[in-house]
Every structure is written in C-alpha cells, then in structure tokens.
C-alpha cells in the first residue's frame, strides 16, 4: 500500500483477502511484539482490524501498562 491509501479497518479479514493462515501469522507476530499469549478465538471473534484493536487495547495492552 502507498502511504496515502486508506486501509479499511471495518472490513472483515477475509474480505480484505486474509486467509486463516495469514491470521495465524498476525497472531504470532502480535504475541512476539507484546510478549504475551493471544487467544486464537479472540482473533476470529474480532473479525475486523477495528475490533482487533479494541480487543488489544482492552485485554492485552491494559494488562501490560497497569
């Protein structure tokens, strides 16, 4: 993507072209970045980037900074 392109955070991973394998790769990278375990169900229950960010803010980052 170019720097001026809009990334639709409200569309499902699958409509953006992600596969289940790609979602698992994202999960693995997030776990390494935040040094924590993420629920696979959480990623599939938060099927958009917008919902994933909400989950990370509420469930992951909140634990890291409190």
Backbone as CSV, one residue per row, in Angstrom:
resi,resn,N_x,N_y,N_z,CA_x,CA_y,CA_z,C_x,C_y,C_z
1,UNK,0.839,-1.182,0.000,0.000,0.000,0.000,0.877,1.236,0.000
2,UNK,0.395,2.255,-0.657,1.062,3.546,-0.612,0.675,4.252,0.677
3,UNK,1.485,5.217,1.088,1.245,5.936,2.325,-0.060,6.693,2.371
4,UNK,-0.601,7.042,1.224,-1.845,7.803,1.212,-3.086,6.932,0.996
5,UNK,-2.901,5.612,0.905,-4.037,4.715,0.726,-4.746,4.482,2.048
6,UNK,-6.075,4.378,1.994,-6.898,4.113,3.167,-6.968,2.609,3.400
7,UNK,-6.711,2.190,4.628,-6.848,0.781,4.991,-8.179,0.620,5.701
8,UNK,-9.114,-0.125,5.136,-10.450,-0.242,5.709,-10.466,-1.110,6.971
9,UNK,-10.448,-0.481,8.116,-10.376,-1.206,9.382,-11.698,-1.820,9.799
10,UNK,-12.781,-1.487,9.100,-14.091,-2.010,9.473,-14.539,-3.190,8.605
11,UNK,-13.683,-3.658,7.712,-13.999,-4.818,6.877,-13.392,-6.073,7.477
12,UNK,-14.035,-7.199,7.242,-13.531,-8.451,7.800,-12.178,-8.802,7.181
13,UNK,-11.414,-9.574,7.942,-10.110,-10.024,7.446,-10.260,-10.717,6.092
14,UNK,-11.283,-11.543,5.993,-11.451,-12.347,4.789,-11.823,-11.495,3.583
15,UNK,-12.616,-10.441,3.783,-12.949,-9.572,2.655,-11.740,-8.748,2.224
16,UNK,-10.745,-8.610,3.113,-9.500,-7.924,2.775,-8.498,-8.865,2.111
17,UNK,-8.870,-10.150,2.000,-8.004,-11.110,1.340,-7.157,-11.944,2.282
18,UNK,-7.355,-11.802,3.595,-6.614,-12.614,4.540,-7.142,-14.044,4.489
19,UNK,-6.280,-14.984,4.784,-6.668,-16.381,4.938,-6.508,-16.748,6.408
20,UNK,-6.997,-17.902,6.785,-6.828,-18.364,8.163,-5.345,-18.442,8.521
21,UNK,-4.535,-18.882,7.585,-3.091,-18.975,7.819,-2.497,-17.593,8.071
22,UNK,-2.892,-16.611,7.286,-2.380,-15.247,7.453,-2.798,-14.686,8.815
23,UNK,-4.013,-14.982,9.238,-4.476,-14.512,10.545,-3.629,-15.130,11.653
24,UNK,-3.257,-16.388,11.499,-2.402,-17.036,12.492,-1.001,-16.420,12.482
25,UNK,-0.527,-15.992,11.334,0.764,-15.300,11.260,0.683,-13.948,11.978
26,UNK,-0.424,-13.249,11.801,-0.632,-11.977,12.504,-0.648,-12.229,14.006
27,UNK,-1.340,-13.265,14.434,-1.401,-13.625,15.859,0.002,-13.870,16.411
28,UNK,0.795,-14.629,15.676,2.154,-14.935,16.113,3.001,-13.666,16.237
29,UNK,2.880,-12.774,15.283,3.644,-11.518,15.333,3.198,-10.641,16.496
30,UNK,1.895,-10.588,16.739,1.391,-9.800,17.864,1.889,-10.377,19.192
31,UNK,1.889,-11.701,19.300,2.377,-12.339,20.523,3.851,-12.014,20.753
32,UNK,4.639,-12.031,19.708,6.057,-11.690,19.837,6.230,-10.216,20.175
33,UNK,5.461,-9.366,19.545,5.569,-7.928,19.777,5.208,-7.563,21.206
34,UNK,4.110,-8.138,21.700,3.627,-7.790,23.030,4.078,-8.766,24.105
35,UNK,4.842,-9.784,23.714,5.358,-10.792,24.642,4.239,-11.357,25.517
36,UNK,3.196,-11.848,24.858,2.065,-12.425,25.581,1.387,-13.453,24.684
37,UNK,0.498,-14.223,25.276,-0.282,-15.194,24.515,-1.632,-14.580,24.166
38,UNK,-2.035,-14.763,22.925,-3.341,-14.286,22.482,-4.221,-15.485,22.167
39,UNK,-5.468,-15.369,22.479,-6.423,-16.418,22.174,-6.720,-16.423,20.681
40,UNK,-6.630,-17.587,20.081,-6.996,-17.709,18.672,-8.459,-17.318,18.493
41,UNK,-9.290,-17.712,19.436,-10.706,-17.349,19.370,-10.887,-15.842,19.359
42,UNK,-10.054,-15.133,20.079,-10.172,-13.677,20.132,-9.985,-13.065,18.743
43,UNK,-9.063,-13.591,17.980,-8.864,-13.056,16.634,-10.043,-13.350,15.722
44,UNK,-10.596,-14.540,15.848,-11.727,-14.886,14.996,-13.032,-14.285,15.518
45,UNK,-13.097,-13.974,16.806,-14.273,-13.303,17.370,-14.191,-11.793,17.186
46,UNK,-13.041,-11.305,16.791,-12.819,-9.890,16.487,-12.438,-9.818,15.009
47,UNK,-13.397,-10.037,14.113,-13.051,-10.290,12.713,-12.692,-9.076,11.863
48,UNK,-12.474,-7.931,12.485,-12.024,-6.756,11.738,-10.827,-6.163,12.463
49,UNK,-10.050,-5.373,11.777,-8.912,-4.709,12.402,-9.404,-3.800,13.527
50,UNK,-10.510,-3.131,13.289,-11.093,-2.241,14.297,-11.411,-3.011,15.582
51,UNK,-12.063,-4.155,15.457,-12.408,-4.979,16.629,-11.154,-5.573,17.265
52,UNK,-10.186,-5.947,16.446,-8.933,-6.481,16.980,-8.220,-5.423,17.812
53,UNK,-8.191,-4.195,17.326,-7.551,-3.114,18.086,-8.269,-2.876,19.410
54,UNK,-9.589,-2.948,19.409,-10.342,-2.809,20.653,-9.975,-3.921,21.626
55,UNK,-9.898,-5.151,21.122,-9.522,-6.288,21.955,-8.117,-6.089,22.534
56,UNK,-7.179,-5.698,21.682,-5.810,-5.491,22.159,-5.756,-4.392,23.221
57,UNK,-6.467,-3.309,22.995,-6.460,-2.200,23.951,-7.072,-2.621,25.281
58,UNK,-8.170,-3.358,25.215,-8.882,-3.743,26.439,-8.236,-4.917,27.165
59,UNK,-7.843,-5.937,26.432,-7.409,-7.183,27.049,-5.902,-7.379,27.134
60,UNK,-5.158,-6.809,26.218,-3.720,-7.063,26.168,-2.934,-5.870,26.691
61,UNK,-3.110,-4.743,26.071,-2.335,-3.566,26.454,-2.691,-3.077,27.853
62,UNK,-3.944,-3.228,28.225,-4.345,-2.834,29.573,-3.563,-3.601,30.634
63,UNK,-3.345,-4.885,30.398,-2.574,-5.708,31.330,-1.097,-5.329,31.324
64,UNK,-0.592,-4.890,30.197,0.827,-4.554,30.096,1.173,-3.229,30.766
65,UNK,0.218,-2.295,30.778,0.526,-0.980,31.326,-0.050,-0.731,32.705
66,UNK,-0.778,-1.697,33.240,-1.341,-1.482,34.583,-0.501,-2.128,35.651
